[in-house]
Each structure stands twice: as C-alpha cells, then as structure tokens.
Amino acid sequence: MSYHHVDPETLDATPDRPCVQRSISDACGLEKLALHQYEVGPGEAIPLAYHYHDEQEEAFYVTEGELHVETPEREYVVGRGEVFVVTPDSPQFAHVPEGGVETTAIVVGAPNVDGDAHAYEES
C-alpha cells in the first residue's frame, strides 16, 4: 500500500511549459493517471499546442478564475467550480485570453500515456 499527502504549492513547476504546471502524478509516482495543477495567467495556455489525444480522457476543474477552451465548433468558458471534460479524438486548446484573470485548474487525464497527444490544425 502507498499513500501520499501533497500540497501542490510545494512542488517545483515543470520546466518549459507555457504556464505554471505542478505535476502531482509525478510527485506521487502515479503511472495510470496524470494529475496536474495549473496556474494560468492572461495570455497563457495549458497545453503546448492545440491538440487531441488518441486514448486519454481529460477533465479540467477550475478552482479560481475562468478558463477558455477552444474546440473546432466553439469556445467554451469554464468558470470557478465548473468542470470541462474532453474525450479522446476531441481537439482542444485551454487558455486564458489576454485581458482575462489569473486562473487555477486541476487537470486529470487517464490513461497516463506518453506520445498520445497530436497537434491539431484547423482546416
């Protein structure tokens, strides 16, 4: 058995990200679940690119602020206390637009697979 009690604020930020990402799953050695806290400022994004996943499902839970999620059909605005869920093969780009407010979100993805994300280019 193994248990972890983690304060995400004490974790180092993941380098080379467009916003502050703290990997709870890495800190706990989780292999089947990706769990991250993001602090996203105006003009910043969570992902490295507009993308989709082959297998991974994702849920974005906004704890502070307002997260915008672009999809091919429309842009969603996810407020504090709300959750936005993305299923496999569904392109998305989560960000805070210029003029937006500092936003914190907990993002869960499963399965935790490397190489599952693909850049999406709108046609």
C-alpha positions in Angstrom: 0.0 0.0 0.0 1.1 3.6 -0.6 -0.4 6.9 0.3 0.6 10.5 -0.5 -0.4 13.7 1.1 0.7 16.5 -1.3 0.5 20.3 -1.2 0.8 21.2 -4.9 2.1 24.7 -3.9 5.3 23.0 -2.6 6.1 21.2 -5.9 8.5 22.6 -8.4 7.0 23.9 -11.6 7.6 21.7 -14.7 10.1 23.4 -16.9 9.4 24.6 -20.5 5.6 25.0 -20.1 3.5 27.9 -21.3 2.2 28.4 -17.8 2.9 27.1 -14.3 2.4 23.3 -14.2 2.9 21.3 -11.0 2.7 17.6 -11.5 1.1 15.8 -8.6 1.2 12.5 -10.5 5.0 12.7 -11.0 5.5 13.6 -7.3 3.5 10.6 -6.2 4.8 8.2 -8.9 1.4 7.6 -10.5 1.6 5.6 -13.7 -2.1 5.3 -14.8 -3.3 8.8 -14.0 -2.0 12.2 -15.0 -2.8 14.8 -12.3 -1.6 18.4 -12.6 -2.3 21.8 -11.1 -2.0 24.7 -13.5 -1.7 28.4 -12.8 -2.6 30.2 -16.0 -2.1 34.0 -16.4 -3.6 36.2 -19.1 -2.2 35.3 -22.5 -1.0 31.9 -21.3 -2.1 28.4 -22.2 -2.2 25.0 -20.5 -1.1 22.8 -23.5 1.9 23.3 -25.7 -0.4 23.3 -28.7 -3.9 22.9 -29.9 -4.2 19.1 -29.7 -6.1 15.9 -29.3 -5.4 12.6 -27.7 -5.8 9.1 -29.1 -6.7 7.4 -25.8 -6.6 9.9 -22.9 -9.7 11.4 -21.4 -9.2 14.7 -19.6 -11.1 16.7 -17.1 -10.4 20.4 -16.3 -11.7 21.5 -12.9 -11.4 25.3 -12.4 -10.8 26.3 -8.8 -10.1 30.0 -9.4 -10.7 32.3 -12.4 -12.0 31.4 -15.8 -10.6 29.0 -18.4 -11.3 29.3 -22.1 -11.3 26.1 -24.1 -11.3 26.3 -27.9 -12.7 23.5 -29.9 -13.3 23.2 -33.7 -17.0 24.0 -33.1 -16.8 26.8 -30.5 -15.1 28.3 -27.5 -16.2 27.3 -24.0 -15.8 29.5 -20.9 -15.3 27.4 -17.8 -15.9 29.2 -14.5 -14.8 28.6 -10.9 -16.3 25.4 -9.6 -17.1 24.0 -13.1 -15.6 21.1 -15.0 -14.8 20.7 -18.7 -14.4 17.1 -20.0 -12.6 16.1 -23.2 -12.9 12.6 -24.7 -10.3 11.0 -27.0 -10.1 12.4 -30.6 -11.6 15.7 -29.5 -9.3 18.7 -30.3 -9.0 21.4 -27.7 -6.8 24.3 -26.6 -7.2 25.5 -23.0 -6.0 29.0 -22.2 -6.7 32.4 -20.5 -7.0 35.1 -23.1 -5.3 38.5 -22.9 -7.3 40.6 -20.5 -8.5 37.5 -18.6 -7.9 36.8 -15.0 -5.3 34.6 -13.2 -6.8 31.1 -13.3 -6.0 27.9 -11.4 -7.2 24.5 -12.7 -6.7 20.9 -11.7 -6.4 18.7 -14.7 -6.8 14.9 -14.6 -6.1 12.6 -17.6 -6.3 8.9 -17.9 -4.7 6.8 -19.0 -1.4 8.5 -18.4 0.2 7.7 -21.8 3.3 9.3 -23.5 3.1 10.1 -27.1 -0.7 10.2 -27.1 -1.1 13.9 -27.9 -1.2 15.1 -31.5 -1.1 18.7 -32.8 -4.4 19.7 -34.4 -4.6 22.1 -37.3 -8.0 23.6 -38.2 -8.9 23.2 -41.9 
